[in-house]
């Protein structure tokens, strides 16, 4: 294994990294859901047109599902503790965390749409929601995926260059 880790040590480390990452995300999704759950009890909520109430309900549904998905890996970890299922926990937990953040982003975008629509116009609300969706997609997903693909491309290029060098010249170019 890389860095001198055994497979078990790597799984332990990766699982702890996943759970730590979820600890960072959870307060945000919990605060958002709590806020969204209180809004219908405000006086002005009844004045919202049906389309905005539908968008608001979609925001609550997305925040609820995000909460479920983001808490599930911790629950699974507790239930499968010492069951030698760390590889499964990592694979499933990572997928749940990714889908949880997709739903969290959707909940925020939908809530932003409703608030912007109440404060300004439908056109501005659509524009704001679209910009927010692009920013979330770009910063949360496109940026790391671009880095991941460029890292794997540069790793392949470095391996190919090393394979093409004559055996005896490797490492000798740094001597002066």
Buried (B, 14 or more C-beta within 10 A) or exposed (E): EEEEEEEEEBBEEBBEEBBEBBEEBBEEBBEBBEEBEEBEEEEEBEEBEEEBBEBBBBBBBBBBBBBBBBBBBBEBBEEEEEEEBBEEBBEBBBEBBEBBBBBBBBBBBBBBBBBBBBEEEEEEBEBBBEEBBEEBBEEBBEEEEEEEEEEEEEEEEEEEEEEEEEEEEEEEEEEE
